[in-house]
Amino acid sequence: MHGKNQIGNELSATGKKTFTVKNPATNLDLIGDFHECTIGELNKATKLANDALDLYASKTNKQKAKFLKQIVKEIKKDKSQILIRFWEESGLSMERGKVELKRTLDQLKNFAKYICSKKYNLNTIAEGTKKLPYLEKRMIPIGTVAVFGASNFPFAYSTVGGDTAAALAAGCPVIVKSHQMHAGTGELISDCVIRAANFCNIPNGVFSNLNASSIKVGSELVANEFVKAVGFTGSIAGGTALKKIGDERDSPIPVFAEMGSVNPVVMLPSALTDPKIKWSKTLLKSITTDGGQFCTKPGLLFMYDSVESRNFLRGIGEKIVKMTPAVLLGESISRPFYKKRNKLKHVKKVMFFEAPASDLPNRGQQSLLVVTDETFNKHEFLKEEVFGPHCTAVLCKNKRELKKIISNLQGQLTGTINGSKEDLSKNQDLVLLLENLAGRIIFNGVPTGVRVVAAQTHGGTFPASTDSRFTAVGDFSIYRFLRPVTYQNFPKA
Amino acid sequence: MHGKNQIGNELSATGKKTFTVKNPATNLDLIGDFHECTIGELNKATKLANDALDLYASKTNKQKAKFLKQIVKEIKKDKSQILIRFWEESGLSMERGKVELKRTLDQLKNFAKYICSKKYNLNTIAEGTKKLPYLEKRMIPIGTVAVFGASNFPFAYSTVGGDTAAALAAGCPVIVKSHQMHAGTGELISDCVIRAANFCNIPNGVFSNLNASSIKVGSELVANEFVKAVGFTGSIAGGTALKKIGDERDSPIPVFAEMGSVNPVVMLPSALTDPKIKWSKTLLKSITTDGGQFCTKPGLLFMYDSVESRNFLRGIGEKIVKMTPAVLLGESISRPFYKKRNKLKHVKKVMFFEAPASDLPNRGQQSLLVVTDETFNKHEFLKEEVFGPHCTAVLCKNKRELKKIISNLQGQLTGTINGSKEDLSKNQDLVLLLENLAGRIIFNGVPTGVRVVAAQTHGGTFPASTDSRFTAVGDFSIYRFLRPVTYQNFPKA
């Protein structure tokens, strides 16, 4: 670990302040002193990026694709040490690391393929007439993009994750604000990107990686005159703060922040009695896998109050009390998890189940809270996301109450409705309500597991994302970082 | 003139306050007392729109297209009286009215055609596999859209202009804040829309038209919980104020404001000596037609200082001094026009030409100011738009100075470069600079005259528009008001 900031092609450590990363499973410091990026270094990175802009934009899509594919090759070379550092820094399993890294490399390969495909030939032409001029619309890169690493996706939504891959594919220089909880993983990946850039003759400044444990570097980055767009995955507080900075600049810029959601799941009566699908097992897995630290974790479960539904929930609860608590990503995740959960525990409850407590650091006890619709309506905080392995189930008196509750939820990444096809067709009004909130509606499934394809929408109405018209996942996420320009009467060559 | 607010299908005049519209050519009041919309009426309109949302969205594209085409038919029925009121309220010529109305009807017909075409079938599908779910991405309406009428386009960017047509085509209810300077034209068009809506069985609330002479109604509209997007064409002050309200809501919404620009035109040396194109005539027409009241009027002309360029500008100037002053749209246009122009007149100038003064109201004297690059760099206000028939020409010492000036300009709707093809290929660096600012780059032409086709981009970097990723003109302007939703594992029907 060199612990330095990657300012274009140069490593830099001009600041005095350093920070370390802890292993969340042990709370012990890992190897590596990371130099907090100074404003001077930040300004140098943005200036370099701006200077590289036109040259990088002028590279052919084939050249950009080659760069993306070279990044994949470089990461594969260092795969073992990257995975070990991921495991040490995140507390997530090695198996999860492998799956997430594969997804990350696939994302890079997908964009390499997409920008060389005919689908990406976005020129729209209007032939000239005697009276009207020839017009040709092309999509050009929006400019330098600032990308914020996400705590819960050290690979797929960090250094060279979805946002970076989309921006580089679009022809935009990228400046990453590395996530302080996995600065080492960020550094290792950043080293690979720079090797690939040099190998592919990519202009100096197209990629930079900044270390920062404070919010100042991120704020300055979004306010910087050379930054033209922002990609962020994280909390509502973090995302809205960055959006505010972007909005209030002399020249405002789009801040695409994907800020998580509670992902309501409606279990229609037919789902509870369907012997073919083991819903309790499927839901429990979706709530607790990897410590429930997914923005698509089902945080709210809705069903009609009945003997069946109570038995169903008790079934899940009885499995929860036998679980081993999960290692959460770090103190900045485990502390708010318990703070929120302890608040939830004091509402009037029908049932509450939790895994046994642990003396080990950052362990998250899996839990299920069951409340009535009345209780749910009483406490605004029950609508909020609890990031970690918790779910709240709401027993509704009737459809009217259920509909009222859903229509009062905030914007969501996903909405799920489970039951028979007959039950679905009888509940199109519920589908419509979910549609008004969310970017993805799931039938007979769980919201976790985001397929990375062009047909995906990962976004939703505020606060799930800051702009429901874009997605953070899949081919179309590139359009966050492109803008149209029409050339009028230009020679066709 | 009933002077009432159109709240869904009902005419309403619950407020006490009324206002009149003046004929700018005479400053005399026109027939009609317009009832200022009350907050109660506004809330009723937004509630009706929200209630109509799902039903209107569920109409087929063919049904929506029928509605748009019926609006065209209804407007044609009332064409004569609409044109007369346009002429009285705007001070623009009857000929201009006819051209603008034709464009407006064409826009409606274009959208009707576009949403029924295969190009608009935006579903993206990912077939399911053994392990992965079936995904289908569709584009759905974003929700109720607030549209602000533009002072300078009483037809094409007002009641049922480009924004309204795009929103209705997308399946969004529309609430128009009618422009107070042509409330009568707005009322007549609004009546046509309502007749079309009733004829086509469009749900009550899909269209409302609000009268307002104060900014309060517009502000409340953007802040209203049921409004989900905004379309605005107008001043930087107006647009940024609305954007701020949209950004600061509990649940922020996209405010697409197209706020004009100075539209730099670079005359390369080869353009000044080209006998084939009568540039002085073409430019003069572009600067002064319809009182220069276009957001694409060329406001800044750049050329290298030489005997030829001074003679060229003198040629334009000599025509200007013989012109008859134009009727401007009203006092709220003529007052700031003279305020800005009188400020300009006091800078150190190379030349200044203006048409004779007039005793008649709201007459705008055409004018041309010629300054050196040094003078231009001294006064920040010389970079600002002067809305009306004025242009500032800047004589640059050399290319270095020209490039420095262009790279310091604000975002623009257009950038123009005129000269021989050889000269163009030698000046690709200037094209790149213009590209970084503008949404449309013109070669050998003038920025006025916006062709309404899919290949058009009417937008640019801030402050030309609030979001450079969208256009306000052409088929693609519909995407401002659509958002993707992915249906996972839903039955295919």
Interface residues (C-beta under 8 A of the other chain):
Chain A: D54 T124 I125 A126 L132 P133 L135 E136 K137 I140 I142 G143 K243 K244 D247 S251 P252 I253 P254 Q410 G411 K421 L424 L432 E435 N436 A438 G439 R440 I441 I442 F443 N444 G445 R451 V453 A454 A455 Q456 T457 G459 T461 F462 P463 T466 D467 S468 R469 T471 F476 Y479 R480 L482 R483 P484 V485 T486 Y487 Q488 N489 F490 P491
Chain B: D54 T124 I125 A126 L132 P133 L135 E136 K137 I140 I142 G143 K243 K244 D247 S251 P252 I253 P254 Q410 G411 K421 L424 L432 E435 N436 A438 G439 R440 I441 I442 F443 N444 G445 R451 V453 A454 A455 Q456 T457 G459 T461 F462 P463 T466 D467 S468 R469 T471 F476 Y479 R480 L482 R483 P484 V485 T486 Y487 Q488 N489 F490 P491
